[in-house]
Amino acid sequence: MTSIWRLNIKTAAKKGIDPRRFCLDKNILGIGWQVNQTGTVEWEDYIAEARPKYKNRGRSFSVAINAIKNRMEIGDLCWTRDHDGTYYLGKITSDWRYENTPENSDADVVNIRNCEWHKVGTVDVVPGKVVNSYISGSTVQKVNGKNIRRYSQFLANKKMEGKGYELEKSTDNFLSLLSSDDCEDLVALYMQKIHGYMAIPSSCKSDTAAYEYVMKHPDTGKKAVAQVKHGNINLNRNNYKNLDTEVFLLTTGGIYTGAESHSICCLDPNVILQFAKDNYKLMSDRVQNWIRFDAGLHT
């Protein structure tokens, strides 16, 4: 089964050398952790020197080198990004090797695999779980989830020549394929186009658990808030009855409980789903890709 990886290239390269660009231009993925050997370096010789050399570096060395050498497989897919925030998706095409040429040493990219990189674009094309994985400090890590795998394979089939990945048709509800951020964006677009409300960007950063963002109607000045839950999470109207504003709720897989209220509107997931399909051009690239996947358009 194809695994999906995320590589955050951050080696100790020499000044003026961009190791991210080096990997992308050379169609490789790699990490540092150099040893003092020259010529062809076999794994047994490498690890015999590297393990005692980096034993005081915590788990960083062992986690990274184990992923590059042992856990990755030919045919796996890997996400990375450059300094400008452009994301790339690559297909791993070789086993591990140690490459100690002068340019590899200068870039501090020596433990490598060949990787066929393709430019994907900005963050709105990338699965939210992949984006969020950059928050951790790991150089390389696996990104789990069947929808992440299917979406990455779907993109790879669009970008890469040759035999593509065979995709199983998802039996999930379309909204369940989206990330939490995607669903929040979708509701914001729905509220703006259908109800005339516009989200206030700074309110999206609020740490309140009661709602995702504040909205205002440009003509009436009326205020509203939205709460969006992704997955089988129930929403209780009673938790929002004390908010002095109109409330719009969406749960993609749960149910609505509590007493009905004229100020609380429970959105129908099927209506939101149809809105996304009817307004395909308005959707982010990532949501457009999921719509195409859901429709069985795998190319």
N, C-alpha and C positions, 0 to 999 in steps of 0.2 A: 504493500500500500504506500502510495506517495506521501511523504512527510513534507510539511511546510516549515521553513526556517526564516528567522530574521537575523540579519547581520548588521551590527553597528560598528563600522570600521573606525577604530580609534587607536591606531598604533603609535609607537614612539618614532615617527618618521623624522628624517632630517628636516631642518628648517627650509621652507620653500617647496616641499614635496607634499602633495595631497594624496594620501594613501587611498582615499575613496575613488578619486579619479583614476589613480593607477590601476586599481582592480577593475573598474568599469572599462577602461580603454584596453586592458590586456585580456578581458573576458576570463577573469579568475575571481575567486573569492578567497580570502585569506586572513590570517592573523600573524602576529609577531612571535615573540618568545624564541629569540635566536640563540643558537649555540655556536661554538667556535670551530666547528668542523668545516672543511672545504671539500669540494668535489661532490660526488654522489653520496647522499646521506641516507642510510637505511633506517627504518623505524626503530629497530632495537638499539642502534648506536645513538640515535637522536634522544630517545626517552631516557637512556642511561645517563646522559649528560644533563638533559633539561630538568629532570625530576629533582635532583639535589640542588641544582642552580636556582630553581624557582620555588623551593619548598616553603619559603617564608612569605609567599605572595597569597596566602589563603587559598580559597577554592577557585580563584579566577583562572589560574593556569590549567588545573585539571579539568574544569568544566569546559573551557574553550577547546583544549586540545583533544579531549575525548569526543566532542561533537564533530570537529573537523575530520579527525582520523577514523573514528569508529561508528559514530551514530548516523552521520550523513550517508546517503546512498546515491548512486548514479540514478538520475531521473527525478530526484527530489527537487522541489522548487524553493527558492530563497528570495526574500525581499530585502532591499537595502535602499538607502537614500543618500544623495550627495549633500554638500554644504548649502546648496540653494533650496533644499527641501523638495527636490524632485525625486520621485520614487521609481525604482527599477525592480523588475522581476526577472530572475535568472533560473535557468535549468542546469543542474549539476551534471557534468558530462565526463568526469574522470574521478579516479581514486585520489587519495592524499599523496602528496609528495613534498619534499623539502627543497625549496628553490633558493640557493644562496648566491645568485648573481649579484654584482655590485648594485644594480638598480633595485633588485628586490630587497637587498640589505638596507639601502638608503631609505626605501619606503617602509621598511620594517614589515614587509608582507612576505613571509618565508614559508609558513605552513599553509599550503594552498591546495585547491582543487580547481580544475577548469570549470567555468560557469558561463553559459550563454546568456548574457544580460540583454534585456530589452527595456527601453524607456516606457514607463506607464503613464506618469504625469504627476499631477498635484495630489494633495492629501485626500481630496474628495473622491478619488478613484480607489483608494486603498481601504481594505477592511479595517473597521475601527479597532478590532482586537490587535491587528498588526501595529497600528499607530500607537496604541496604548502600551504595547510591549517595549517601546523605546524608553518608557519611564524608568524601567529597571536599569541597573548598571551592567548587565551582562553584555558581553561582546557578541556572542552568538547564542541563540536559544530557539527552541522549537515552539511553534505556535499551533496549539491543538484546536480541534473543532472540525466537524465534518463539513460545515458550511464554509469555513475558511478554506478548506482543501478544495471543495468544489469550485468556489469562486476563483481561487488562484489557478486552478486547472483551466477553467473557462477563459480567463485572461490569457493564459499561456497558449491556448489553442488559437486565439486571435492574433497573437504576436509572433509566434514561432513557426518556422517552416518544418515540413516533415510530418511524420505520424504524430497525431495529437493524443491527448489524454481522453480516455473513454469516460464519459460522465454519466453517472446514474441520475435519472430524473428524480428531482426532489419531490417527496410527498408532503413536505412541510407547507403550511400556510405561507404565502409570500411575505407577509409582515414578519414572520418569525425568522426569515432569512436575513433581515436587516439587523444592523447593530442598534443599540439604544440611541446613539447619536443620530443615526439615520431616521429613526422613528420620530425623534424630537424635531428634526428639521422638516420632516414630512408634515407633521401637525402644524408647524409654524407656517409653511407654505399654504396649507389648507385653510388655516384661519385667515390668512391675508387675502387669498383669492376668493374664498367663498363667503366669509363673514366680514371682511374688510379690516380686520385687526392686524396691526403691525407689531412684531416683537421688538422690544427694547434690548439692544445687544448687551448692554452692561448688566442687565438683570439676569442674563444667562449664567453669569459667574456667581450668582448668589449661592450661599451655603445652606439656604433653607431647604428642609425636606418636604415642605408642603407643595411646592410647585417648581417647574423647570424654568419658567421665564414669565415676565410681565408683558402684557400687550396693551396697546391703546388704539382706539379707533380714530383715524385722522379727521373725520368729519364731526363726530359727536364728542370726542375727548373721553368717551367711556373707557374704563379700564377693565381688563380681564386677566386671568392667569390660566396657565395650562399645566397639567400634570400628566406625564406620559410614563407608562410602565411597560417594559418589554418582557414578554414571556408569560408564564402562568401565574401572574400576580394579581390578586383581587384588589379592587379599589372600593373603599367604603365612603359613600357620600357624606356620612355623618362627620368624617374627619375634616371636612371643608366647609361646614355650614356656618362657622364663625368668621370666615373670611369676608370682609366687607367689599366684595367685588363679584363679578360673574366668573364662574369656574368651568373650564372645559377639561374633561378627563378622557384619557384613552388607556386601555390595557389591551395589548395585542392578543393575549391568550387567556386572560383571567375573566372574572365576572364582576359586575357592579352590585354592591350591596348597600344597605342603609336606606333611609327614608328619601323619597324623591323630593326635589326642591326646584322651584322655578328658576333659581339662580345657578343651578348646577346642571350642566349638559354633559351627558355621557355619550361620547362619540362611538359610532358603530365601526368596528374594524373593517367591515366589508365596504363601507362607504369610503373610508380612507384608502383602502386598496384600489377601489375603482377610480378615485381621484388621481392616484399616482399613475394609473394606466392611461387615463384620459388626458393627463397633462405631462406626458412622457418627456417632452422637450424642456419642461421646467425643472425636471428632476436632476439631481447631481449625477455625474457620470457613474458613480458606484451604484446608485439606485436604478439607473437605466440598465446597467449590466444585469442586475438581479431581475428586473422585469423581463429582459430578454431570456435569461436563464429559466425563469418560471414559465415562460411561454414555450420553452423547448427549442429556442433559437440558440444553439450551442456554438455558433461561429460568429 
